[in-house]
Every structure is written in C-alpha cells, then in structure tokens.
C-alpha cells in the first residue's frame, strides 16, 4: 500500500478493547509507504490513537488524541518503521499505566517534533530506535518521565529544545550503550532533570 492519505476524521467513543492482550488503535497504518495521517481527532475512546507498523516514510501531523478514563493504549505508536515523521500533534489524558504520548519501538530515523503531550505515563518513549530526533516538544504532567530512552540500541539519537514540566523525571536514559545527545532541553518542576543508568547520575538542566 502506498501514497495513502487519512485526514479530517473525528472518532469518538470507540469502546473495543481487543482480545488476548491486544491494544486496538483508532487508526492503524500497516505495511504502508508514503502514507499521511493529518488533521484527525480521536476523542474519548478506549482504543489508542494512531499506530504506524512496518511502514516507510509515514507522516503523522496535526492530529488530536484526547483520552478518557477508560483509554488503554498509547497516543501514537511507531513500531518497526523507518523515516516516520510525527509533528504538531496533541495528546492529552492517557490514564493507563505504562502507556505513553508517543512511543517508538525499533524505529529508524524517526522525527518527533513540535508535539504537545499532556498527562501520559511518559511523554516520549524510545526503545531500541536509531537515528531518532526529539525536537521542540512541550511535555507536561507525565506520571513518569518527560522523555524515556530505553534499551541497548540507540545510535545517533538527538534530544534538543524540549520543554518538560510537572513530572517526576525530565529525561531518563536507561541504557548502557546510549550514543546520542541532549541539548537545550528545559525541565521545570521535576525533581531530576537528566538521569542515566546504570550509575543513575542525575543533573538539573
């Protein structure tokens, strides 16, 4: 599937929870190339927002995902995909534990920029994703970390110019082989600004 566009939809009250531990999303982009998902609204659903899986060169922009007390999945998920751009989206109120605003798992060259992420577990969660850029996002009231970088395969990750406020941790790196940079990120009202393990060295930024 290639050159597909999904735009302008509003989806409310989607109650399906999935079976066998699966977590449905309102919009799934699966096995696509050059897809765009722009200007959609997912409001008050049990399902998560938008997922990109095994796709290439997908753009996810200007979407709103507003959770409910029953929402069980991430705002945005990018998994096993390359050259994904996630920009200028809004995620609010994802109550489920360990469910994040934007989650990238085994992605390559993902750009996450200019998003507004409020009231999630972690605002941005990266797991074993290379070439990721996390730029100029506003992240507030996270229950864990503003940005959590997890796993043992993170080459050329850049975290620059993000504003993080109101959560326990600012940027948390759980990785002994992290090769990347954090710069010009502002954390406000978090006990720890930038932390890394296994030594758990923390710095206010």
C-alpha positions in Angstrom: 0.0 0.0 0.0 1.5 3.4 -0.9 0.6 7.1 -1.2 -2.5 6.9 1.1 -3.9 9.8 3.0 -6.2 9.8 6.0 -7.4 13.2 7.0 -10.2 15.1 8.7 -11.9 12.3 10.6 -13.3 12.6 14.1 -13.7 9.3 16.0 -15.4 9.3 19.4 -16.5 6.6 21.9 -14.7 3.7 20.3 -15.1 1.0 23.0 -13.5 -2.1 21.6 -10.7 -3.3 24.0 -9.2 -6.1 21.9 -8.6 -9.8 22.7 -5.7 -11.7 24.1 -3.9 -8.6 25.4 -4.1 -6.7 22.1 -4.5 -3.0 22.2 -6.5 -1.6 19.3 -6.0 1.9 17.8 -8.4 4.2 16.1 -6.1 4.4 13.0 -3.6 1.8 12.0 -1.1 2.3 9.3 0.3 -1.2 8.5 2.8 -2.0 5.8 2.5 1.3 4.0 4.8 3.6 2.1 4.4 7.4 1.8 1.2 7.5 3.9 0.0 10.7 5.5 -2.3 10.9 8.6 -3.2 14.5 9.1 -5.8 16.5 10.9 -7.8 13.7 12.6 -9.3 13.8 16.1 -9.7 10.7 18.4 -11.7 11.8 21.4 -12.8 9.7 24.5 -12.0 6.3 23.1 -11.0 3.1 24.9 -8.7 2.4 21.9 -5.4 4.2 21.5 -4.8 6.9 18.9 -2.7 6.2 15.8 -0.2 3.3 15.1 2.4 3.0 12.3 3.7 -0.5 11.9 6.2 -1.9 9.4 5.9 1.2 7.2 8.2 3.6 5.4 8.1 7.4 5.1 4.9 8.0 7.0 3.8 11.5 8.1 1.6 11.8 11.2 0.7 15.5 11.7 -1.8 17.9 13.3 -3.8 15.1 14.9 -5.5 15.3 18.4 -5.8 12.3 20.7 -7.8 13.1 23.8 -8.1 10.1 26.1 -10.9 9.1 28.6 -10.7 7.4 32.0 -11.0 4.1 30.0 -8.3 4.6 27.4 -5.9 1.7 27.5 -3.2 2.4 24.9 -0.7 5.0 23.7 -1.5 8.2 21.9 0.9 7.4 19.0 2.8 4.2 18.3 5.6 3.8 15.8 7.0 0.3 15.6 9.4 -1.4 13.2 9.1 1.5 10.8 11.6 3.9 9.1 11.6 7.6 8.2 8.4 8.3 10.2 7.6 12.0 11.0 5.4 12.7 14.0 4.9 16.5 14.2 2.5 19.1 15.7 0.1 16.6 17.3 -1.7 16.9 20.6 -2.1 14.0 23.1 -4.0 14.6 26.4 -5.1 12.4 29.3 -3.9 8.8 28.6 -4.5 7.3 32.1 -3.3 3.7 31.7 0.0 2.8 33.4 3.0 2.4 31.0 1.0 4.0 28.1 2.8 7.0 26.6 2.1 10.0 24.5 4.4 8.9 21.6 6.1 5.5 21.7 8.7 4.4 19.2 9.9 0.8 19.2 12.7 -0.4 16.9 12.3 2.6 14.6 14.8 4.0 12.3 15.2 7.7 11.5 12.0 8.9 13.3 11.4 12.6 13.8 9.2 13.7 16.7 8.8 17.5 16.7 6.6 20.2 17.9 4.1 18.0 19.7 2.1 18.9 22.8 1.9 15.9 25.2 0.0 16.3 28.5 -1.0 13.7 31.2 0.6 10.5 29.9 2.9 8.0 31.5 6.0 9.2 29.6 5.6 11.9 27.0 8.0 10.3 24.6 9.2 6.7 25.0 12.0 5.3 22.8 13.0 1.7 22.7 15.9 0.4 20.6 15.4 3.1 18.0 18.3 4.5 15.9 18.6 8.0 14.3 15.6 9.4 16.3 15.2 13.1 16.7 13.1 14.5 19.5 12.9 18.2 18.9 11.0 21.2 20.5 8.1 19.2 22.1 6.1 20.5 25.0 5.6 17.8 27.6 3.8 18.3 30.9 2.3 16.3 33.8 3.8 13.0 32.9 3.4 10.4 35.6 7.0 9.0 35.0 9.4 10.7 32.6 9.0 13.5 30.1 11.3 11.6 27.7 12.3 8.0 28.5 15.0 6.3 26.3 15.2 2.6 27.0 17.1 -0.3 25.5 20.6 -1.1 24.3 20.5 0.0 20.7 20.2 3.8 20.4 22.7 5.2 17.9 22.6 8.9 16.8 19.6 9.9 18.9 19.2 13.7 19.3 17.0 15.3 22.0 17.0 19.0 21.5 15.0 22.0 22.7 12.1 20.2 24.5 10.2 21.9 27.4 9.3 19.4 30.2 7.4 20.2 33.3 5.4 18.8 36.2 6.6 15.2 36.3 9.0 13.1 38.5 11.7 12.9 35.8 12.7 15.1 32.9 14.8 13.0 30.6 15.6 9.4 31.7 18.1 7.2 29.8 18.0 3.6 30.8 20.8 2.3 28.6 24.5 1.3 28.9 25.2 1.8 25.2 23.4 5.1 24.5 25.1 7.2 21.8 23.4 10.4 21.3 23.0 13.9 22.6 20.6 16.0 24.7 20.8 19.8 24.3 18.8 22.9 25.2 16.1 21.0 27.0 14.3 22.8 29.8 12.8 20.9 32.7 10.6 22.7 35.3 9.1 21.3 38.5 10.7 17.8 38.1 13.0 16.5 40.9 15.5 15.3 38.4 16.3 16.9 35.0 18.5 14.5 33.1 19.2 11.0 34.5 21.0 8.0 33.2 21.6 4.4 34.4 23.2 2.1 35.4 25.0 4.7 37.5 21.9 6.8 38.0 23.7 10.1 37.6 21.2 13.0 37.6 21.7 16.6 36.6 19.4 19.5 36.8 19.0 21.2 33.4 
